[in-house]
Amino acid sequence: MKKTRRFLAIMLAAVMAFAMVPAQAQAAGEEIPIGAVLPLTGSSTGEFLKAAMEVAEDIVNNSHDLDWDLAKNEGILDGQKIKISFADHQASADLATTEAAKLLDDGVVAITGAYNSGCSASVATQALEYGIPMVCGSSSSASLTDGTTYAFGSIFNRVAANDEQESIEFFEYLKLLNEKYNAGIKKVSIAWINNAYGIHADEMFQKYAKENGFEVAASVSYEATATSFDTEAAQIKDSGADAVFQASYIGDLTLFAQAYSSLEYNPKAIVCYCGGFQDASFAKVATDLGVNAYAGGQACTAQLSDKLPVFAYVNELYKAKTGQDIDGPALEEFASIIIAAQAIQAAGSTDPEAVNAALKANEFEAPYLITQKVHFDANGQNDIMPAVVTQLIDGKYEVVYPVNDFTTSEPDVK
């Protein structure tokens, strides 16, 4: 009986000791699990984002001949490899909630995604409940990091420029077109998808159009389920706008572009928030239509490969997987995995509190971006402006603003 009691006491002590170990602690040699929630069904976008994340996984886990310590080494935390587990939210915020919870229950130590801003909010809500850090790559709604709409700041960190940052830059670009190229842009209109991304883009467009002295001629919303935009395109044309803003994904932007062309509507500029414009397939759409008016924010472009050797290397790995150059959202999702790994390395462990603290306390090396660095403010926004304005000129994304050493072309203004 005494032996039995002693055995039970030893077992109880062992169980209690095990319970005190943080769930996210990783034993030496184990893989470090990172979750990624993406729109993998319904369009090719999610598969491209997934491919970019897989390139990041390769960069972290294997030695590469680059002037970048993270890429030279194999793994993090003395050689441990990261392992990404992917989940599909199918562009549904409810499904994003469910899939994020599954990944978190499985013990991921960081979570990334989710491209669609509404889905990113759902994932962040779950991450906050679990106390697990989230690195959001490409979602653009400023509401995610405005510090008032959501209280995600303690766990949330976004790489991409938000729609407020983009709006400020876009109107600076239009003023450049007026001042240097006599574009004569006075009236502006916007077409926006009726979801979290589009709603907030319209709010920022309205705010900064007025602040910069432009007349808002029309604000036209549309549903994600729509299959034709002839009516909406006609509303934009009839508004007499000299420049049009689009908050659209690749499918709807393509249909708008075709509708504008069929109406022979040729504004001085068609400026696009992050989304469809950045999808490399849109370059062919614009080229086939013979239109050079499309411009928008980009984290980078293949035109800068000669100036950014690490970006060029990453782009080649991506092209080997997908057959096309990496676009802005894909590069931002690549960054989300890289930064998650860098934060774990900086924390010295996978303990969520330590990783969350590291994400806010550090400036992360990012030689694949024009800015070379990423830093998150208290609300989780990357405050080193991570985007430039590119214009699709003869099928190539040329950097046209700001005017500096990374500018690759003057704007094409008609």
C-alpha positions in Angstrom: 0.0 0.0 0.0 2.8 2.4 0.9 4.5 1.6 -2.5 1.3 2.3 -4.3 0.9 5.7 -2.5 4.5 6.6 -3.2 4.0 5.7 -6.9 0.8 7.8 -7.1 2.6 10.8 -5.4 5.4 10.6 -7.9 3.0 10.4 -10.8 1.0 13.4 -9.5 4.1 15.5 -9.1 5.1 14.6 -12.7 1.7 15.6 -14.0 1.8 18.9 -12.1 5.3 19.7 -13.4 4.2 18.9 -16.9 1.1 21.2 -16.6 3.3 24.1 -15.5 5.3 24.0 -18.8 3.8 26.5 -21.3 1.8 24.8 -24.0 3.8 26.6 -26.7 7.2 25.5 -25.4 9.1 23.6 -28.0 11.6 20.8 -27.2 14.9 20.9 -28.9 14.7 19.5 -32.4 10.9 19.8 -32.7 9.3 21.7 -35.5 7.8 25.1 -34.6 4.2 25.2 -35.8 2.8 28.4 -37.4 -0.7 28.7 -38.7 -1.9 30.4 -41.9 -5.6 31.1 -42.7 -6.1 32.0 -46.4 -8.7 32.0 -49.1 -7.7 28.8 -50.8 -11.0 28.1 -52.5 -12.7 30.2 -55.2 -9.8 31.9 -56.9 -6.1 31.5 -57.6 -5.1 34.3 -55.1 -4.9 32.1 -52.1 -2.7 29.6 -53.8 -0.3 32.4 -54.8 -0.2 33.6 -51.2 0.4 30.1 -50.0 3.3 29.7 -52.4 4.9 32.9 -51.0 4.6 31.6 -47.5 6.2 28.3 -48.5 9.1 30.3 -50.0 9.5 32.0 -46.6 9.4 28.7 -44.9 12.3 27.6 -47.1 14.3 30.7 -46.4 14.0 30.2 -42.7 14.6 26.5 -42.6 17.5 26.1 -45.1 20.8 27.9 -45.8 20.8 30.3 -48.7 23.6 32.3 -50.2 22.3 35.7 -49.3 23.7 38.6 -47.3 21.1 38.0 -44.6 21.7 36.1 -41.4 18.2 34.7 -41.3 18.6 33.2 -44.7 22.2 31.9 -44.1 21.2 29.9 -41.1 19.2 26.7 -41.0 16.2 27.3 -38.7 15.8 29.4 -35.6 16.3 28.8 -31.9 19.5 26.8 -32.5 18.3 25.0 -35.6 14.6 24.3 -35.1 12.6 24.4 -38.3 9.2 26.1 -38.7 6.2 24.2 -40.1 3.3 26.1 -41.6 -0.2 24.6 -41.2 -2.7 26.0 -43.8 -6.4 26.5 -43.4 -9.0 27.7 -45.9 -11.5 30.4 -45.0 -13.1 30.5 -48.5 -13.6 34.3 -48.0 -16.0 33.6 -45.2 -15.5 35.5 -41.9 -17.4 32.8 -40.0 -15.3 30.0 -41.5 -12.1 32.0 -40.7 -13.2 32.0 -37.1 -13.7 28.2 -37.1 -10.5 27.4 -39.0 -8.4 29.8 -36.8 -9.7 28.1 -33.6 -8.7 24.7 -35.0 -5.2 25.8 -35.7 -4.9 27.4 -32.2 -6.3 24.3 -30.6 -3.6 22.3 -32.4 -1.0 24.5 -30.7 0.4 26.9 -33.3 2.7 29.4 -31.7 1.8 32.2 -34.1 -0.9 32.7 -36.7 -0.9 34.6 -40.0 -3.3 35.6 -42.8 -6.0 36.2 -43.8 -5.9 38.5 -46.9 -9.6 39.5 -46.7 -9.8 42.2 -44.0 -13.0 40.8 -42.5 -11.5 37.4 -42.2 -8.3 38.8 -40.7 -10.5 40.4 -38.0 -12.1 37.0 -37.3 -8.7 35.3 -37.0 -7.4 38.1 -34.8 -10.4 37.7 -32.5 -9.5 34.1 -31.9 -5.8 34.8 -31.6 -6.6 37.4 -28.9 -8.7 34.9 -27.0 -5.8 32.4 -27.0 -3.1 35.1 -26.4 -1.2 33.9 -29.5 0.6 36.5 -31.7 -0.8 37.2 -35.1 1.2 38.7 -38.0 -1.2 39.9 -40.8 0.4 40.2 -44.2 -1.7 42.0 -46.7 -5.1 43.0 -45.3 -5.5 46.7 -45.8 -8.5 48.0 -43.7 -7.2 50.7 -41.4 -9.9 49.6 -38.9 -7.7 46.6 -37.9 -5.1 48.9 -36.4 -6.9 52.2 -35.7 -6.9 51.4 -32.0 -10.6 52.0 -31.6 -12.6 49.6 -33.9 -10.8 46.6 -32.4 -8.6 46.0 -29.4 -6.1 43.7 -31.2 -3.0 45.7 -30.4 -1.5 43.4 -27.9 -1.4 40.4 -30.3 -1.9 41.9 -33.8 0.7 43.2 -36.2 0.1 44.1 -39.9 2.9 44.4 -42.5 1.0 46.0 -45.4 0.1 49.7 -45.7 -3.4 50.3 -44.6 -6.0 52.1 -46.7 -5.5 55.3 -44.8 -1.8 55.3 -45.5 -2.5 54.4 -49.1 -5.2 57.2 -49.4 -2.7 59.8 -48.2 -0.1 58.6 -50.7 -2.6 58.3 -53.6 -3.7 61.9 -53.2 -0.1 63.1 -53.0 0.4 61.2 -56.3 -2.6 63.0 -57.9 -1.2 66.3 -56.8 2.1 65.4 -58.4 0.3 64.6 -61.7 -1.4 68.0 -61.5 1.6 70.1 -60.5 4.3 68.5 -62.7 2.3 67.0 -65.6 -0.7 69.4 -65.8 -3.1 66.5 -65.5 -6.0 68.8 -64.6 -7.5 66.3 -62.1 -10.3 68.0 -60.1 -13.1 65.5 -59.7 -12.6 62.0 -58.3 -15.0 59.0 -57.9 -14.7 55.6 -56.2 -16.1 52.1 -56.9 -15.9 49.9 -53.8 -16.8 46.3 -52.8 -19.4 46.2 -50.0 -17.3 44.5 -47.3 -15.0 45.6 -44.5 -12.2 46.4 -47.0 -14.3 48.5 -49.4 -16.3 50.3 -46.7 -13.2 51.6 -45.0 -11.4 52.4 -48.2 -14.4 54.6 -49.2 -14.3 56.4 -45.8 -10.6 57.1 -46.3 -11.1 58.2 -49.9 -13.8 60.6 -48.8 -11.8 62.1 -46.0 -8.5 62.7 -47.9 -10.2 63.8 -51.2 -11.8 66.7 -49.3 -8.6 67.4 -47.3 -6.6 67.7 -50.5 -9.1 69.9 -52.3 -10.6 67.3 -54.8 -14.3 67.2 -55.5 -16.0 63.8 -54.8 -18.2 63.2 -57.9 -19.5 59.7 -57.0 -19.2 56.8 -54.5 -20.5 53.6 -56.0 -20.7 50.4 -54.0 -21.3 46.9 -55.4 -21.8 43.4 -54.0 -19.2 40.7 -54.0 -21.6 38.3 -55.7 -22.1 40.6 -58.7 -21.1 39.2 -62.1 -21.4 42.4 -64.2 -20.5 46.0 -63.5 -21.8 47.8 -66.6 -24.3 49.8 -64.5 -21.7 50.8 -61.9 -19.1 51.7 -64.6 -21.7 53.9 -66.3 -22.4 55.7 -63.0 -18.7 56.4 -62.6 -18.4 57.6 -66.2 -21.5 59.8 -65.8 -20.0 61.4 -62.7 -17.4 63.1 -64.9 -14.6 62.0 -62.7 -11.1 62.8 -63.9 -9.7 60.1 -61.8 -11.2 56.9 -60.4 -10.4 54.9 -57.3 -11.1 51.2 -57.0 -11.3 49.1 -53.9 -11.7 45.7 -55.7 -10.3 42.2 -55.9 -8.9 40.7 -59.1 -12.2 39.3 -60.5 -14.3 42.5 -60.0 -11.5 44.8 -61.1 -11.1 42.9 -64.3 -14.8 43.2 -65.0 -14.7 47.0 -64.2 -11.7 47.5 -66.5 -13.6 45.7 -69.4 -16.7 47.8 -68.7 -14.8 51.1 -68.7 -13.2 50.2 -72.0 -16.5 49.2 -73.6 -17.9 52.6 -72.5 -14.8 54.3 -73.9 -14.2 55.9 -70.6 -10.6 57.1 -70.3 -9.9 58.9 -67.0 -6.5 60.4 -66.4 -5.8 57.9 -63.6 -7.5 54.8 -62.2 -6.0 54.4 -58.7 -6.4 51.0 -56.9 -6.2 50.1 -53.3 -4.4 46.9 -52.5 -6.2 43.9 -54.0 -6.9 43.2 -57.6 -4.5 45.6 -59.1 -1.5 43.9 -57.4 -2.4 40.5 -58.8 0.1 39.9 -61.6 -2.6 38.6 -63.9 -4.1 42.1 -64.1 -1.1 43.3 -66.0 -2.3 41.2 -69.0 -5.8 42.6 -68.6 -4.6 46.2 -68.8 -2.2 45.4 -71.6 -4.9 43.6 -73.7 -7.2 46.6 -73.2 -4.4 49.0 -74.2 -4.8 51.1 -71.0 -1.9 52.6 -69.1 -4.0 54.5 -66.6 -4.0 51.9 -63.8 -1.9 52.6 -60.8 -1.9 51.5 -57.2 0.1 50.7 -54.1 2.7 47.9 -54.2 5.1 46.5 -51.6 7.5 45.9 -54.5 7.8 45.2 -58.2 10.0 43.0 -60.4 11.2 46.2 -62.0 13.3 46.7 -58.8 15.1 43.4 -59.0 18.4 45.1 -60.0 18.3 47.3 -56.9 17.1 44.8 -54.3 19.1 41.5 -54.6 17.3 39.7 -51.8 14.0 40.6 -53.3 15.2 39.3 -56.7 16.3 36.0 -55.1 12.9 35.6 -53.3 11.1 36.4 -56.6 13.0 33.7 -58.5 12.1 31.1 -55.9 8.5 32.3 -56.1 8.5 32.2 -59.9 9.9 28.6 -59.9 6.7 27.6 -57.9 4.1 29.8 -59.7 5.5 30.8 -63.1 5.0 34.5 -62.4 6.6 37.4 -60.5 5.6 37.9 -56.9 3.0 40.6 -56.3 2.5 42.9 -53.4 0.1 40.8 -51.3 2.1 37.7 -51.8 5.3 39.5 -50.8 3.5 40.8 -47.7 2.4 37.3 -46.8 5.9 36.1 -47.3 6.9 38.8 -44.8 4.4 37.6 -42.3 6.1 34.2 -42.0 9.6 35.8 -42.0 8.6 38.2 -39.2 6.9 35.6 -37.1 10.2 33.6 -37.2 12.3 36.7 -36.5 10.1 37.5 -33.5 10.4 34.0 -32.1 14.2 34.2 -32.6 14.3 37.6 -30.8 12.2 36.3 -28.0 14.4 33.3 -27.5 11.4 31.0 -27.2 7.9 30.3 -28.5 6.3 31.6 -25.3 3.4 33.8 -26.6 4.0 36.7 -24.2 7.6 36.8 -25.1 6.9 36.7 -28.8 4.2 39.4 -28.5 6.6 41.6 -26.6 9.4 41.0 -29.2 7.0 41.9 -32.1 6.4 45.4 -30.5 9.9 46.0 -29.2 12.0 45.2 -32.3 12.7 46.7 -35.8 12.9 43.7 -38.1 15.4 43.4 -40.9 13.5 43.2 -44.3 16.0 43.3 -47.2 13.3 42.1 -49.6 11.4 45.4 -49.1 12.2 48.9 -50.4 12.1 50.1 -46.8 14.6 47.4 -45.7 12.9 47.3 -42.3 9.5 46.6 -40.6 8.4 48.1 -37.3 5.0 47.8 -35.6 3.5 50.6 -33.5 1.5 50.1 -30.4 -1.6 49.3 -32.4 0.3 46.8 -34.6 0.6 48.8 -37.8 3.9 48.8 -39.7 4.8 52.4 -39.4 7.7 52.4 -41.9 5.5 53.1 -45.0 5.8 49.8 -46.9 4.3 50.7 -50.3 5.1 52.8 -53.3 2.7 53.9 -56.1 3.3 51.8 -59.2 1.7 52.3 -62.6 1.0 49.6 -65.2 2.8 51.0 -68.2 2.9 48.6 -71.2 2.3 45.7 -68.9 5.0 46.4 -66.4 4.6 47.7 -62.8 6.7 50.8 -62.9 7.5 52.8 -59.7 6.2 56.3 -60.3 5.9 57.7 -56.8 7.5 58.8 -54.5 10.3 60.3 -56.7 13.5 58.9 -55.3 16.3 56.3 -56.1 13.7 53.6 -56.5 11.6 55.4 -59.1 11.7 53.4 -62.3 9.6 55.6 -64.7 7.8 58.9 -65.0 4.0 58.6 -65.0 2.2 58.0 -68.3 -0.5 60.8 -68.2 -2.8 61.4 -71.1 
